């Protein structure tokens, strides 16, 4: 019974340890025709050899990834703010143009009738 408890404790302890695979050696080989191959063994003598660093393979820099996401979200927010500002300016210009047209129509009507007509209401929409 105690032996089983020790085995279970040892197994859970080993399971809790972080697993890290050792970095593999990888070679980039280029032959005379320019064909590129990657392999674990050293390149033959007739091919150019370059050792490839695989120590960072499969690892993610979470802080850098988070910073990139924040930059992307900020850029999207800036674009949205620019769009909203442009849309607001366009709507204001359209309202101003409508008011100008209403005032021009009122003046024309006043000239035609020769009398007093009520000016168009401001801010009416």
C-alpha positions as CSV (number, residue, x, y, z in Angstrom):
1,X,0.0,0.0,0.0
2,X,2.8,2.4,0.9
3,X,4.7,1.4,-2.2
4,X,1.7,2.2,-4.4
5,X,1.4,5.6,-2.7
6,X,5.0,6.3,-3.4
7,X,4.6,5.3,-7.0
8,X,1.6,7.5,-7.4
9,X,3.4,10.4,-5.8
10,X,6.5,9.9,-8.0
11,X,4.3,9.6,-11.1
12,X,2.5,12.8,-10.3
13,X,5.7,14.6,-9.5
14,X,7.2,13.6,-12.8
15,X,4.0,14.6,-14.6
16,X,4.2,18.1,-13.0
17,X,7.7,18.7,-14.2
18,X,7.8,20.9,-17.3
19,X,8.6,18.9,-20.5
20,X,11.1,20.4,-22.8
21,X,12.4,18.6,-25.8
22,X,16.1,19.1,-26.5
23,X,16.9,21.3,-29.5
24,X,17.5,19.2,-32.6
25,X,20.3,19.9,-35.0
26,X,19.0,20.8,-38.4
27,X,21.0,21.5,-41.5
28,X,20.1,23.5,-44.6
29,X,21.7,22.0,-47.7
30,X,21.9,23.7,-51.1
31,X,23.1,21.7,-54.1
32,X,24.8,23.0,-57.2
33,X,21.4,23.6,-58.9
34,X,20.2,25.7,-56.0
35,X,17.8,23.1,-54.6
36,X,17.3,23.6,-50.8
37,X,16.8,20.6,-48.5
38,X,16.6,20.5,-44.7
39,X,17.9,17.4,-42.9
40,X,19.0,16.2,-39.5
41,X,22.3,14.7,-40.8
42,X,25.2,16.8,-42.0
43,X,25.1,17.7,-45.7
44,X,27.1,15.8,-48.3
45,X,30.4,17.4,-49.3
46,X,29.1,18.6,-52.7
47,X,26.4,20.7,-51.1
48,X,26.7,24.0,-49.2
49,X,25.8,23.6,-45.5
50,X,24.3,26.0,-43.0
51,X,23.4,25.0,-39.5
52,X,19.8,26.1,-38.6
53,X,19.0,27.3,-35.1
54,X,15.9,25.4,-33.9
55,X,16.2,26.4,-30.3
56,X,13.2,28.8,-30.6
57,X,11.1,26.5,-32.7
58,X,7.6,26.0,-31.3
59,X,8.1,28.7,-28.6
60,X,5.9,31.8,-28.6
61,X,7.0,35.2,-27.2
62,X,3.6,35.9,-25.4
63,X,4.6,39.5,-24.5
64,X,5.5,40.3,-28.0
65,X,2.4,38.7,-29.4
66,X,0.2,40.7,-26.9
67,X,2.0,43.9,-27.9
68,X,1.3,43.2,-31.5
69,X,-2.3,42.5,-30.8
70,X,-2.6,45.8,-28.9
71,X,-0.9,47.7,-31.8
72,X,-3.4,46.1,-34.2
73,X,-6.4,47.0,-32.1
74,X,-5.2,50.5,-31.7
75,X,-4.7,50.9,-35.4
76,X,-8.3,49.6,-36.0
77,X,-9.6,52.0,-33.3
78,X,-7.8,54.9,-35.0
79,X,-9.3,54.0,-38.4
80,X,-12.7,53.7,-36.9
81,X,-12.3,57.1,-35.2
82,X,-11.2,58.7,-38.5
83,X,-14.2,57.1,-40.3
84,X,-16.6,58.4,-37.6
85,X,-15.1,61.9,-37.7
86,X,-15.3,62.0,-41.6
87,X,-18.9,60.7,-41.5
88,X,-19.8,63.4,-38.9
89,X,-18.2,66.2,-41.0
90,X,-20.1,64.9,-44.1
91,X,-23.4,64.9,-42.3
92,X,-22.8,68.4,-40.9
93,X,-22.0,69.6,-44.4
94,X,-25.2,68.0,-45.8
95,X,-27.3,69.6,-43.1
96,X,-25.7,73.0,-43.8
97,X,-26.4,72.6,-47.6
98,X,-30.0,71.7,-46.8
99,X,-30.4,74.8,-44.7
100,X,-28.9,77.0,-47.5
101,X,-31.3,75.5,-50.0
102,X,-34.3,76.1,-47.6
103,X,-33.3,79.7,-47.1
104,X,-32.8,80.2,-50.8
105,X,-36.3,78.8,-51.5
106,X,-37.8,81.0,-48.7
107,X,-36.1,84.1,-50.2
108,X,-37.4,83.2,-53.7
109,X,-40.9,82.7,-52.4
110,X,-40.7,86.0,-50.5
111,X,-39.6,87.9,-53.7
112,X,-42.4,86.2,-55.8
113,X,-45.1,87.0,-53.3
114,X,-43.8,90.3,-52.3
115,X,-45.0,89.7,-48.8
116,X,-43.7,88.5,-45.5
117,X,-43.3,84.7,-45.2
118,X,-42.1,82.9,-42.1
119,X,-38.4,82.0,-42.4
120,X,-37.7,78.3,-42.3
121,X,-37.2,76.9,-38.8
122,X,-33.6,76.3,-37.9
123,X,-32.6,72.9,-36.6
124,X,-35.7,71.3,-38.1
125,X,-35.1,67.7,-39.1
